[in-house]
């Protein structure tokens, strides 16, 4: 992890930030199964979330005004995040387990017709299940990726609307990825 942090401090690389966030999520999922959490990693994920979103949106939103806005926002967010990670410290604590996350919920909940916030919550559940169920790794990774793409296009859609642009293409792509996730989910049933 320290190596990823050093690499990101040296160079603004979206792939390194992504790898850092994936590592943190995996670590948190493993700790959670043991009744622990890491407050430092949770804060790192929270502080890097909007920065990661701007990286992704810069890739998929092609409108010039939107991109100019995103580049400016990215610069500010990166500066704030760099300030934070230079002082980053892990803090593992015990917590009282409430309920284990239920992976069955993924198998039995259709993604079709769900609002974007519900889909995002389901994606987080998919990640936790993926990191703790190696036998389902491949299928859960596909669902996670498809729901992630759908969420990215949802965010692009919101930005296009904000700038008075037509979001039709973003909406179409969002729905395409939701259908792909649903197709994979159906293979988990039974």
C-alpha positions as CSV (number, residue, x, y, z in Angstrom):
1,X,0.0,0.0,0.0
2,X,2.8,2.4,0.9
3,X,4.2,1.8,-2.6
4,X,0.9,2.7,-4.2
5,X,0.7,5.9,-2.1
6,X,4.3,6.9,-3.1
7,X,3.5,6.2,-6.8
8,X,0.4,8.3,-6.7
9,X,2.1,11.2,-4.9
10,X,4.8,11.2,-7.7
11,X,2.4,11.0,-10.6
12,X,-1.3,11.7,-11.1
13,X,-2.2,8.3,-12.5
14,X,-5.8,7.2,-12.4
15,X,-4.8,3.5,-12.5
16,X,-2.7,3.8,-9.4
17,X,-5.5,5.6,-7.5
18,X,-7.9,2.8,-8.7
19,X,-5.5,0.1,-7.5
20,X,-5.1,1.9,-4.1
21,X,-8.9,2.0,-3.7
22,X,-9.3,-1.7,-4.7
23,X,-6.6,-2.7,-2.2
24,X,-8.3,-0.7,0.5
25,X,-11.7,-2.3,-0.2
26,X,-10.3,-5.8,-0.2
27,X,-8.6,-5.2,3.1
28,X,-11.7,-3.7,4.7
29,X,-13.8,-6.7,3.5
30,X,-11.4,-9.1,5.0
31,X,-11.2,-7.2,8.3
32,X,-15.0,-6.9,8.4
33,X,-15.3,-10.7,8.4
34,X,-13.1,-10.7,11.5
35,X,-15.1,-8.1,13.3
36,X,-12.6,-5.3,12.7
37,X,-12.4,-2.2,10.5
38,X,-9.7,0.2,9.6
39,X,-10.7,3.8,10.2
40,X,-7.8,5.1,8.1
41,X,-8.7,3.0,5.1
42,X,-12.3,4.1,5.4
43,X,-11.3,7.7,5.4
44,X,-8.9,7.1,2.5
45,X,-11.8,5.7,0.4
46,X,-14.1,8.6,1.3
47,X,-11.4,11.3,0.6
48,X,-10.6,9.7,-2.8
49,X,-14.1,8.9,-4.0
50,X,-14.9,12.2,-5.8
51,X,-11.3,12.3,-7.2
52,X,-11.8,8.8,-8.7
53,X,-15.2,9.8,-10.1
54,X,-13.6,12.7,-12.0
55,X,-10.9,10.4,-13.4
56,X,-13.6,8.1,-14.8
57,X,-15.9,10.9,-16.0
58,X,-13.0,12.4,-17.9
59,X,-12.7,9.2,-19.8
60,X,-16.4,8.8,-20.7
61,X,-17.8,12.3,-20.9
62,X,-16.7,13.8,-24.2
63,X,-18.4,17.2,-24.1
64,X,-15.8,20.0,-24.1
65,X,-17.5,22.1,-21.4
66,X,-18.0,19.2,-19.2
67,X,-14.4,18.1,-19.6
68,X,-13.1,21.6,-18.8
69,X,-15.2,21.6,-15.7
70,X,-13.9,18.1,-14.7
71,X,-10.3,19.0,-15.2
72,X,-10.5,22.0,-12.9
73,X,-12.4,20.0,-10.3
74,X,-9.9,17.1,-10.6
75,X,-6.9,19.5,-9.9
76,X,-8.5,20.8,-6.7
77,X,-9.5,17.3,-5.5
78,X,-6.1,15.9,-6.2
79,X,-4.4,18.7,-4.2
80,X,-6.7,18.0,-1.2
81,X,-6.2,14.2,-1.5
82,X,-2.4,14.6,-1.7
83,X,-2.4,16.6,1.5
84,X,-4.3,13.8,3.2
85,X,-2.3,10.8,2.0
86,X,1.0,12.3,2.9
87,X,-0.1,12.0,6.5
88,X,-2.1,8.8,6.1
89,X,-2.1,6.3,9.0
90,X,-4.0,3.1,9.4
91,X,-6.1,2.6,12.5
92,X,-7.6,-0.9,13.0
93,X,-10.4,-1.2,15.5
94,X,-12.7,-3.9,16.7
95,X,-16.4,-3.5,16.3
96,X,-19.5,-5.4,17.3
97,X,-20.7,-7.4,14.3
98,X,-24.3,-6.6,13.5
99,X,-25.0,-8.9,10.6
100,X,-22.8,-10.4,8.0
101,X,-23.5,-9.1,4.6
102,X,-25.9,-11.4,2.8
103,X,-24.6,-12.4,-0.6
104,X,-27.9,-14.2,-1.3
105,X,-29.4,-10.7,-1.7
106,X,-27.4,-10.3,-4.9
107,X,-28.7,-13.6,-6.3
108,X,-32.3,-12.7,-5.6
109,X,-32.5,-9.0,-6.4
110,X,-33.1,-8.0,-10.0
111,X,-31.1,-4.9,-11.2
112,X,-33.7,-4.0,-13.7
113,X,-35.9,-1.0,-12.8
114,X,-33.8,-0.1,-9.7
115,X,-32.9,3.5,-9.2
116,X,-29.3,4.5,-9.4
117,X,-28.7,4.8,-5.6
118,X,-30.0,1.3,-5.0
119,X,-27.9,-0.1,-7.8
120,X,-24.8,1.7,-6.3
121,X,-25.6,0.1,-2.9
122,X,-26.0,-3.3,-4.5
123,X,-22.6,-2.8,-6.2
124,X,-20.9,-2.2,-2.9
125,X,-22.5,-5.4,-1.6
126,X,-21.2,-7.2,-4.7
127,X,-17.7,-6.0,-3.9
128,X,-17.8,-7.3,-0.4
129,X,-19.1,-10.7,-1.5
130,X,-16.5,-10.9,-4.3
131,X,-13.6,-10.2,-2.0
132,X,-14.7,-12.8,0.5
133,X,-16.1,-15.6,-1.9
134,X,-13.3,-16.8,-4.2
135,X,-15.5,-19.4,-5.9
136,X,-17.8,-16.6,-7.2
137,X,-14.9,-14.2,-8.0
138,X,-15.3,-14.2,-11.8
139,X,-19.1,-13.7,-12.0
140,X,-19.2,-11.2,-9.1
141,X,-16.3,-9.2,-10.8
142,X,-18.4,-9.0,-14.0
143,X,-21.5,-7.8,-12.1
144,X,-19.3,-5.3,-10.2
145,X,-17.8,-3.9,-13.4
146,X,-21.1,-3.7,-15.2
147,X,-22.8,-1.9,-12.3
148,X,-19.8,0.4,-12.0
149,X,-20.1,1.3,-15.7
150,X,-23.8,2.0,-15.2
151,X,-23.0,4.2,-12.3
152,X,-20.4,6.1,-14.3
153,X,-22.8,6.8,-17.1
154,X,-25.4,7.9,-14.5
155,X,-22.9,10.4,-13.2
156,X,-22.1,11.5,-16.8
157,X,-25.9,11.8,-17.5
158,X,-26.2,14.1,-14.4
159,X,-23.3,16.3,-15.6
160,X,-24.7,16.6,-19.2
161,X,-28.0,17.7,-17.8
162,X,-26.3,20.2,-15.6
163,X,-24.6,21.7,-18.6
164,X,-27.8,21.7,-20.7
165,X,-26.6,18.8,-23.0
166,X,-28.6,15.9,-24.2
167,X,-27.9,12.8,-22.0
168,X,-29.6,10.3,-24.3
169,X,-26.4,8.5,-25.2
170,X,-25.3,8.2,-21.6
171,X,-28.7,6.9,-20.6
172,X,-28.6,4.3,-23.3
173,X,-25.1,3.1,-22.2
174,X,-26.2,3.0,-18.5
175,X,-29.2,0.8,-19.4
176,X,-27.0,-1.5,-21.5
177,X,-24.6,-2.2,-18.6
178,X,-27.5,-2.7,-16.1
179,X,-28.9,-5.4,-18.5
180,X,-25.5,-7.0,-18.8
181,X,-25.2,-7.1,-15.0
182,X,-28.7,-8.7,-14.8
183,X,-27.7,-11.3,-17.3
184,X,-24.7,-12.4,-15.2
185,X,-26.8,-12.2,-11.9
186,X,-29.3,-14.7,-13.4
187,X,-26.5,-17.2,-13.9
188,X,-25.9,-17.1,-10.1
189,X,-29.4,-18.3,-9.3
190,X,-30.0,-22.0,-9.0
